Amino acid sequence: MAGELRLHTSAAKEAAEDPVWVLASSLPVAGPNFSAVSEVSRTADDVATLGLAPLVGVFSALDWDELLPSSSGADLRSLESAAPAVTSAAQAVRLSAERLQQIDDTQLLPQIADPLNRARGELLDVTETLNAASHASETLPAMLGSNEPRNYLLIIQNNAESRTSGGIPGALAILSVDGGRMTLGSQSSASELGVLSPPLPVDPAQQQIYSARLGKFMQDVNLTPDFPTAASTAQAMWERKTGDRVDGVVSIDPVALSYIMAGTGSISLSTQELSALEVSGLPTELTSSNVVTTLLSDVYAEIEQPNLQDIYFAGVAKEVFAKLSSGGADPQKLLDGIGKGISEGRVLVWSNRSEEQSVINRYPLSGSVAGPSVSPAQFGVYFNDGTGAKMDYYVKRSVQLVKECPRDGYEQTTVRITNTNTAPADAATSLPAYVTGGGIYGVPPGSVQTNIVAYGPVQSNVEMAKVDGQKTEFAPHLHGTRPVGVLAIRLSPGESKTVEFTFGKIVQHTEPNVVVTPTVQDVKDVTLPTENAPCH
């Protein structure tokens, strides 16, 4: 297929270099159209010859089964060997994309300009994909222990109690990688680490928004949505408490585990493990279909003691990674699952090595609220639990951007956030006190209190907030150059409220997008299509 494509692109390039065509390119009025077609033809041939053809050779030579984790490790040498070819292909396509961007389309006929703009967009997508492949081939082998063993702090976030990046850190473990072979080492929990005294120093701007708890409790390091901040704090806390310094931090949630298990298959928990916890109502076999409900709901009905809940979480994580490391996973399903987890913000990675982190920062995998991974007109909507319980399992949310009419030459956008407490009407008595919180933090059992945090694009202003259409007070802040609005809502069982933050003075004229806290819901069900408000 690649060879056939090269035949077509080569023929098109040859035709575009014909002397008659070159002469036509110099004509007034029509000339720019001929010139644009020539440039597109040359670009297509360069992409096929310098980009696609080498990649086909590289990827056909890779044994994807050998690249996946197994008991004997992964074949990282083949990935390292592929790096030069992938990097060269990415550079060729990037240069081709830049040439297309330099074409002045203001003088082109629609029949030429429209295909040109489509080609620009498609080539930009290809460029981004190849850049990611290039960075992965250069960085991933070392991070997976090709040169020396690495140890990462693995954090399992619990979405039943919201934090901005997903959920409260619960089970902790050391994930060791050596030559692509993964093992789960010492295990602990955020509660077991206790309170850090004295607390770690915290960025003053983030402390003002999220309090000094960021540096005191492992459970609160991700009150901030900036994962590099949360991860580096977690690393320092772990070192303070254990004396061990990890090479980085990896965070996942139960939903991401379910995606991974779609590739690895089910895991079995021995009756001995379950009997040690004195439980009988939990399944002995966990699958991609039941693991989320089991970990975020059923476990609290069956296990009352928080420390035993953490042991159960850790046991599940250990079995999943043991299954992953043993080999035999479906390569396509596993890669699709990991990719979906990354795209939804459920899998986050931070490296203590600056050269690796500078690469990670380019992608959403970093969980950063600033830098190259953040699009120009990006909004953020994040949730922090204020109940002190596990009630977020019952909260259904939606987030929608509403593009308002421009004002004074600036864009305006309203972020509309709807929250509904779907807990049963008798939740105060039918749900365990550990789930409802039992009112210990002033929130009536069965109700849910949430701190909603909304970020606007760089240099914009957060101007107003409403709850159910009524203007309300809120706390305005700045995180770097991004405006932040914070307010709290409380929902009784069955109650729904809609919060709106309006951002103005938006200088970016690109299409806006929104990043949200990954919850129990599918992210695509949370983020609704952007709405355009009528302008009069």
Phi, psi and omega in degrees: 000317178296321179296320179294320178298319180296325177299316181292314182292324178295319179296319180295319179295317180298319179295321182289341179265003176300138183306322180297317180294320179298319179296319180296332181292342182266358181289147174293153178069294184281336186306313180302330179291316177296320181296320179296318179297321178298315182294320178296321179295316178296319180297314180300321180289322177297318180297316181291320186277312186267339182253298187292312185301311178297323181294321179301318179296318181294309186288331176289336181275343181283136174263101187294330177296323181285339180281340181280155179301146175206175181297336180260005181096184179246153180279081183283341181296322180293325178291319176297321180294330182283342187305312182300317181294318180294318179296318179296318179296318180298320179295318180297315181291323179298316178296322178296319179296322179295324178296319179295324180293335183279351180288130177279107184270004182288340182256009185265149173292151179304326181295338178259318184294319183296310176298327179297315181293325176295317179297321178301312181297316181294320180290328176296318178298317180297320180299315180297320179295316181291324176299318179296318179296321179296313180296321180295316182293332180275328189256322188299316182305314180296321180292337178265012172086031180289327182263322181202155179299147176236147175237129179239144172278117179265124179247125174263111179277139183254104184292349178290342175229101193295141163228162189304325182268006178149286182201172181297133175299126180246267180288140177235150177202160174266119177262113181258136178232135181214110182062031181086355179270126184254137173222147178260119184264226185301140182240149181207197176213160180298320181293327180294331179291333177076202183266135176274121179223120358289156180291160177287149176295143184234144175308124186305320181296319180286327177296323180296324181280317192245000177081168181287355178300337178307323184258006184250326187231133175300328180296343186242008181298333181255029164299330174274141178281355181276100187296323176305323176293311181298317184291316180294327176292317179297320178299314181295321178296315180299318180294319180299319186276327187248341184085358181256133179256120182271162182276349181175184182227135175238132180236136175221167175235171182301329178294318176297322176301321180295324177295317180295320182291341174296335178264327182274336187093179185289162174237153180244133174259126184293150177299334178294318179297316182290321181293329177297332178268358179058047176232149179227348185269002180262148182293145176275343177240124179253135180236175177296341182273329185248354186293324182292310179298320180296312186283331187256355181221298188299324184300329182283334177284332185261332182237115185274329186277124182304322182293327177286328175298317179297322178296320179296313177305312182297322179296320178296314180300318180299317181293321179297314182287330174295320178293320179296319184284340184283349182084178178090000179288155174285113187304313184294314181294322180294313179295321177297319181295315178296318179298319179294319178299320178292315183296333181266003179076018181269344176241118182232145184223139174225136178247141178285348182266121189300323182292328176284319181294329178296330175283314180301323182299344180283349190231157179302339176306335182285335183064029182272148176261006178213160177101190189294342180279350182263122181290159187302317182251049184268132172254162177222137176232120187230153184235132173239128179295137176242007182271331186073040185206196185243039185275349183292346174300333185261002182265127175254135186229154169219148181227132181219138173269136177239112180281114180275174178291138178301150179225127179056033177084002180249152175284151174229138179219136174256134176259116184256123185235119179248130180238135178228129177272108183266011179297151179299154183302328180263028184304328182301330181247333184276338179260149179300149180300329179295331179282316183279340185092344177063016178077010186291340178252020176087002178260123183303139178306134182097336177274162180232129174248133183228133170269115182264128183240122181241129178253139173256176177293163180306134172071007174275179179238142169266118194253331187200153174226146177227150170236119184051044175084353181258128180300138184219161177285151177209169180259112177272140180218174170234131172244100189067237178254013180256132178284147183227134173241137182228133169208160182248144174230155176232135183235128171280165177306130180085351184275148178227142176222148178243123179253138178231129171248130177253127179250134179235184182054038180277115184275340182282132180252014177276166181295129183284157173219165182227138175252135184234159172299126175289124182247194176296331180288157170294133184302326181292339176276341180274315184272113181269159179300146179298138180251142176256116179289144179293138178252135183250000000 
